[in-house]
Amino acid sequence: MDKFADPKSAQDFLYPQTAPFDQQMIDVGDGHKVYVEQCGRPDGVPVVVLHGGPGGGCSPAMRRYFNPEVFRIVLFDQRGCGRSTPHASVDSNTTWHLVGDIEQIREKLGIDKWVVFGGSWGATLSLVYAQTHPERARHLVLRGVFLMTQSELDWFYGGGAGKFWPDLWARFTDLIPAQEHGDLISAYHKRLFSGVPNDEATYARAWSMWENALAAIGSDGHGGESPPHYARAFARLENHYFVNKGFLREDGQILQDMDRIAHIPGDIIQGRYDMICPPQSAYALHKTWPASRMRFVPRAGHALSEPGISAELVRAMDRIAAASV
């Protein structure tokens, strides 16, 4: 029986979790140290995993999308989140700092080229990294595509998604005076960086809960409350990047620069009912990328852990593994 057929649980086809064979803190400069781990096969096909957020951090579950007998799996916590230090810091923390960090990690680990695997913000960063260093990316595997455009921010923080979840939208917006509802990203920015710890925690939880509640297609609206330590980094970093438009030179930059990586093969995995990153971005990316393969997953939203999403990601990585033998 095909293990990918009508998946009921991601556990049915994810690879067993393996312990890291290497863990280290790498000083990337500017006062930042990032946590890096490697697992799988030390001489295997290198793959770097770029987590979402910004500010989400990597987790042991992310190791399970790759055959450990084939891949050398590199995971790291981006600046300011997870086990990287200083925690929740936005100083010297931009898209271009992260692109530089990825290169520092690659060089330190002695890797020439690698597969780049990322979802949501991780897909954004994957694309920007590959466009900056196309000679270092052998294949891109992207999930829940986010292109860091104003229209995407308007959808999620300007009321688009709120039309489907009016009760949760009200919970998110009611913390902000009505006269500031025209720019909720900026309104939250003032409060997430107010310097008042208790207030910052309140708004960090609200920011995180709005996104978490909409991640999975089966959500009942209760995404759970993130631990304070996680919520603070996630909310501050994500808001910092969004208020600065991802530090890109102009709106639509990623699609405009696709000619730089048109030759690099890629897999795009997109939930058909993704409420956080609507599928139109993934489709637009596919249409400008001749070497890409597009897969819309029915009955799936945004979350990495959804069975249909996970199945397609493992399938994509298995194809890469087979081609590498």
N, C-alpha and C positions, 0 to 999 in steps of 0.2 A: 504494500500500500504506500502511496505517495505521502510522505510525512508532512508535506505542505498542503495537502488537500483539506479544505474547509477546517482550518485550524481552530481549535477551541481554546487552547492555552499556549502561550509562548513557550512553556516548559516542554512541550512536545518535540520541539525541534532545535531549541537553543543548545549550543555546545556546553559541556560541563564547565563549571567555573574552575579556572586554574589560578594558583597562587603566583604572584609576581616573582620573577627570578632576579629582578633588580628594582630598587626603589631609591630615589635620591632627590635632594633639593638642589636645584640649579640656580645659581645667582645670575639673573639676566640683566642686572644693572638697574639704575634708578631707584635703588633701595628695595627692589622686589626679588623674591626667591619663589620659584615655582616648583610644585611637587610633580615628579615624573616617575612613572612606573612602566616596566616592561614585563610581559608575560608571553606564554606560548613558546615558540621555537626560536632560540637565539639566532640561528642562521636562516630563519624563514623569510618569507616575503614580508617586507615591512609595511605596516599600516598604522597611520596616526589617527587617533580618534579625537574629534573636536566637539566638545560638549556644548549644550545650548545655554540660553540665558540672554545676554551675557550674565555670568554670575552663578550658573547652575552647578558647576563642578562635575567631576567624573565620579562614577560609582563602580563597585565590583561587577554589577550586572552588565556593564557595558563590555566586559571581556568576552561575553558569551555569544557574540555574533560572528565569531571567527574560529575556524578550525585550528586548534592550538598545535596540531601536528604540521600545519602548513605556514601559519602566519606568525610573524614577530610583531606583537601588538603593543603599541606605545600609547599610553594614556597620560594626560596631564591636566592639572587644574590651572586654568588661566589666571592671570594676575588678579589678586584680591579675593579669590574665592576658594572654596574647598580647603585643602591643606596648604595652599600657597599663602605667603605672607608679604606685607601686612594685610590682615583680613579687612575686607570691605573697603579697601583704599581705592580711590579714583585718581590719585596722583600718578602722573606718567602712565596712564592707563587708557589707551586708544586702540583702535583697530590696527594701526600701523605698529604700535608697540607689540601687539600680539603676533602679527605677521613676522616681526623680527624675532620674537621668542621661539616661534615654530622653527625658524631657520637655525637659531642657536641650538635648539634641542637636536635637530637633524645632524648638525655638524658634530656636536659633542658625542652623539651615539654612532658616528661613522657611517651614516646611511646616505647613499647616493640619491635614490629616488624612492618614493613610497606611494601607496594607495592613501588617499585622503578621504576620510569617512566622517560625515558630520550631519547633524540634524538641527532644524530651526535656525537659531543664531549660528550654530555650528556649520550649517550649510552656507550661510552668508560668509563666514570666515574662511571656509574651504574654498569658495569661489574667489574671494579677494586674494587669498594666499596663492592659489594656482595662477591667477592672472598676473601676480607680481613675480612669481617664480615658476613659470610653466615648465622649465626643464627639470623640475624636482617632483612633479606630480605625474604618476604613471596611469592613474585611474581615479575618478571621483565617484563616491557613492553618497548620495544626498537624500535626506528625508525631511518632509515638512518644510518645503522651501520658503525661505524668507529673504527678500532681495533688498531690504533696508530702504524702502521707498516711502514717501510721504503718504501715498494712498494706503499702504499696508498699516502704517501707524494710525491713520484716520479711521480705518476699519475697526481696529481693536480698542483704540483709546478715544475715538470720536463718536461712538454710538452705533456703529454698524453691527458688531457682534451683540451689542446691548439690545438690539431689536428682537433677537432670539432669546435672550436671557434678561428680560427687563427687571426681574427681582434681584438678580445678582448685580446688574448694572447699577441699580439704585443703591445697593449696599456699597458699591465702589465709589459712586459719585456723591452720596449724601455726606461724606466726610469733608467735602469741599464746598465752600460758599458758592451759591448759584452764579454769581458774577464772574467766577473763575472757570466755569464749565467749558468755555470756549477753547481752553488749552489745558487739559487735565494733566498732560505730561509735565508742563511747567509748574502747574499748581502742586503736584506731588513732589516735584524737585525741591521746591522751597521747604517743604515739610520733612522730606527725607534727609535734608542736609541742614536742618535748623540748628543743630548743636544741642538740642534737648533730647537726651537719650530716650525717655519714655514716649515722647511724641514721635520720634523717629521710628521706634518699635511699632507703634500703633499703625502708622502709615505703611511701614514695610510689610506688616502682616496683611493689610488690606490689599496692597499691590500684588503680593504673591498669591493671595487667595483668589483674586479675580482671574488670574491666568490658570492656576491649578484646576479650578473648577470647570474650566472649559476644555481641558486637554483631551479627555477621552470621550468617544462617542456615547458610551454608556453612562456618562456622568449624571448623577441626580442633583447636581448643583452644589454638592458638598465635597469640595476638593481636599478638605482636611486643612488643618492649620500647620504651616511649616514651623519647625523649631526656630526660635528667635535668632540663633546664630546664623542659620541658613537664610532665613527671610531677610535679614539685614543686608547681607552681601548680595543676594539675588536682586532685591528691590533697588538698592543704591546703584549697583553696577548697571543693571538694565536701564534704569531711568537715566543715568549719566550718559550712556551710549545713545539713547533715543532722543534726549534733549539736544544732543550734538549731531543728530542725523547720521549716526554711525561713523562720523569723522570722514565721510566720503567727500569727494570734491564737488559733486553735484547729484541731484536726484536722478535716479536711473543709471548711475555709473556702471553697475555690474552688467546689465544687459548691453550697454554701449561698448564694453570692453570684452565681450565674448569672443571676438575674433582672435584674441590672444591665446585662447585655449580651445578653439574650434576643433583641433585635431586630437585632443585628449579624450579618450572614451569615458563615458559617464553613465551612471544609473540614477534615475530620479524616481523616488518612491513617495507617493503622495496620497494621503487619506482623502477620499472623495468628499467627506464631510468635516474637513478640518476647519474649525471655527477660529483658530488663532492665526493660522497662515492660509488664507483661502487658496484653493487650487489654481486660480488664474495665474499666479506668479510662477508656479511650477510649469504650467503649460507654456507660458511666454518664454521661459528659460529653454524648454525643450525645442521650441520652434526656432530659436536662434543658435542652437547647438547641434550641428550635423552628426556628431559622434555620440549623441546621447540616446539612451533607451528610457522611455517613459512608462511608468506603471501606476495607474490610479487604483487604489485599493478600495473596493466597495465596503460599505458598512464599517468605515474606519475614520477616526478623527486625526488628532495631532500626536498623540502619545507614542513614544518609542516602544512602550511595552504592549501596545495593542497587538493581538495575535496576527492579524493580517499584515500589519506593518512589519512586525518582527520577521514573519515568514519571508516576505519579499526581500528584506535586508540580508537574511541568511542565504537565500537563494542567489542573490547578486554576488555575495562574497564567495559562495561555493563555485560559481561560474569563473570568477577570477582565479580561485585556487586551481580549478581544473585546467585553465589555460596556462598556468604557471608551471605545471608539472613537466 
